[in-house]
Amino acid sequence: MSSIKKLAGQTLWYGVPTIASRFLGNALNILMFWWYEPTSTAIITQVYAVIPFLNILFTYGLETSYFRFIQDHDKAKVFNTFLSSILITTILFTSLLLWQAPAVAGIIDFADHPEYIRWVAYILFFDTLSVIPFAKLRQEGRPKMYAFIKVFSIVVNVLLVLFFIGVCPKLYREDPQSIWLFFYDPTIGIGYYIIANVIASILTLVLLSKEIFSFRFSFDFSFWKQVMKYASPLIVVGFGGMINEMLSRLMYTRLSNLPREQELRELGIFGANYKTAVLITIFIQVFRMAAEPFFFNQSKEENAQRTYARVMKFFVIVCAFMWLAIVVNLELIKKLAYGNNAEEYGEGLHIIPILSMGSVFLGIYYNLSVWYKLTNKNLTGAWITLAGAAITILLNIWWIPIFGYTGSAWATFVCYAFMMIVSYKLGQKHYPIPYVTKKLIAYLVIVTLLFLIHQLFLYFLPQFWLGIAFGGVLLGVFGWFILLVERKEFQKMPVIGKYIK
């Protein structure tokens, strides 16, 4: 239990900045959805779907590789070699992206805004140089410093967006000569959403200066080849993962047969509800931050597989509870997230349960992936991800022209379910872990049934507050059920254990 306690503690600290970042990021999205109609937000949806793909290219698996090689190599050598490698390639890739910005803008079907891609290049430059210093903080178990830098960065980002998009337009209308408008150009408009991100990324790198100043340029080519042999499959895994998560939004206007204005409107609605649907990924991202180094460190301990199984059980319980909390409060989410544009954005509300459960499957897959990372079978993980990517591409090509963004949501669901099942089957063959599989499946089936009961209740009694209240009752029922079934586990936990008889 001590190892689980340590993981929970680190998850909490990594969770503080991640939850704060996502919360404030969602607050930014909410403001954007309140200020702009779906057609206007479509371009931000598209641009921010490009960034994760480019991020995989810029970092090429070095973050995960850092945790792997720091275990049995000199720490200074690993840090210096990794950061030297990423410095060289980041300069190269950024220069290439700046040069080809108009071409990239054309590929995503927004050729009239190449400057957005140039701003993205600057974001990627500074964020990529921060990756290894952040990994160093995580590996050394310094989550407080990690939390401070992340929270500070996102707060700056939020304040800048509020200033440029919320305050400056009003000031410009009232006093165009105001000193506060020295750096403001009204023609940029929603583009300030990206510019604010650039400034926040620069400040993040500045705050990591202590870690960066410990860097000495050193490149051990033979060691680097060894690293790349391990990291190369992770690049494929990363690209496959981004195809599964982001490609639907990049492909949408290319696959839709609608008039331009209507397809932009649908893309804006799709993007807004997608961001709302993946609220559950906040927890998944938090968990991964702590779990990745934890899994590698724990692998040397006795009964490591037993620990992994218990981690999976708690993970699924939390995900199931979060999924239920989201789907029984869809109307509340619509009112809070979309404000004056609630009816327009709310047209896509039905995809949230589908995408959210897909996110649960993805989180389980991340847990399961421990088997191929610990057995150096990353290539197998790459093939699983590539197969998932192929499913995503084919189903989107097939379903978007017929069902629109609803078909894309189901494509995501099917893809992640496939990856989860295949990884589980292969993992039990190569690195058996005693997961309580039937119990975990039962938990997911139960929350799905509770959601359907809630939908049936709303069909007969569609009052807003009655739906909210009944959703709270269902959450309480599920919590009570889990407490009964897992009583012994909760009794062993610190702090809360003494309150459970």
Steps between C-alpha positions, in 0.01 A plus 500: 500500500797735557579500128135576417507778761813649340340486154183663636706776662695573183182479293355769728796731446508443127126533509507849649660664194328274252154552647570873536628514143204310359253691718639836392539373145136397498414840647674652198303272272179597675577867447580428137172312458314783676665770284515322165252292302597151371608626156758732659646241738547240226847631412622473861367144508697425185826669605505335842441163335829551309714572807491147652616346170791741475578451869556128436741587221687758709544276808530160318449279805778650714280580800403136567851385400646729766324306777617171348870586461544698821450172688836346403713781351683800638239770562712789372582308183133424433388858568771659287466260207122524492492879525780537242305283259174684552670842468645418158180351360275770644695773322483297178129416520398853604690653207333254262153573640549877474607457139210272407229677704286589194508138381398367842219756522377379162509136610264571792270694265571848643744637242404861579664485845864380464598730787317265738738220403802727557374578849452127558865449399610732782277315749655168398854641518474612862278213617736239351805647671307471828425127460825352636532748792141413597581128470799558730273657762259205478773237516662666802165507680464880510131540424466827696737686269331335203162614633613859558639548149200341329245701699689827455518444125129430456401796720709729279337343193150560636570859600646580159199354319264694724697817428537462123159349422286628788639842595681640194203494255295705746787742558552534126137595447511759779854642459706373201802705615518344848852407617367155591448433129866548407539130409140446387388449141121464464538306174660207686180428693474141622865448400600650835394167647815356337725799569424477873613138486831606339575745783408243768730241339791746505446570871485127575846450352630798701370344823687179415827691468656332805463159336616633165810669646612160631508382138831442321492436129612140463407251232593133539404366157520130590281559805262712290457216250408270786245755622349543155463125459281508810326828412422439132195279564376761748495755218272268306289449813482876547397571142246219509359637824468848354332361188247332726444812707539793261471389138121510492506878548774548242313282248154638567480778242671279243252215545181700552281556197336811646528865391806676645308707756307198628803272525687768700199529729493123554877494556462769766221303672702178475812664642312657791328177604819300449679728746216456748488123446866447582477662843565149625843512336602754765518213748664272243770756425557560872528128558747452213727776632549311823456145372761495223806539727318301772449196276868491403619546859251242632610237246799413718284434805359167610136439399512782246223337293272491802557871553420575136174306531393698805589827330282400205205424728509839672552668164189341346289582807596868480446512123158333528391747766625797296327374185170467684540847654546649152219323317227560761577873495503568125236773516686677780825476302324649197379803693834562672728432204318665214308790653316709243594251228376199700235396251742503206785315670249283687400332174805275540441413865407139415860414401637573848409160658648318197827694501529492880474121512755487219730705726448244778607222261806707405592544865474125557719446194765734649496286814528181299791638297731438795556146369667598174698786653649276768572210264656727232227403251418857403471391139196290594346807661569688179317237294199514734486876469543487122215252475287736710600789274398301191160434658462871581586609145279245327199555725527878474519481121195271503287661774564879485329545159200299630468585871715815540681545831284229662664245272841639592419460872408134449820448299701622802304269732559192280870580455577530873293191585701303243836623634401423859387144424800410282750644748338306784514171308864542397604632841363196679705284265835682532480657848207354699343736752217376727237761406153446646362521146142387557453741788636793298272419206207481742574850633496647149178317412334622821576870436374459143172355629468784753544751216225329299272511805572873527413549132173310548419718804556816292277365224202491736603793726709743292527770768855636536541492879326163536754356256790649698361367829436152365852495352635576848298210641645261239853616581430434867367152419811413302729637773314297765525186285877543450547559872323172577693296245844653566462555875814305590710692248379836629565397860869455415531850354656784701279774648161371374558142616435576867153637414389180325376232735 
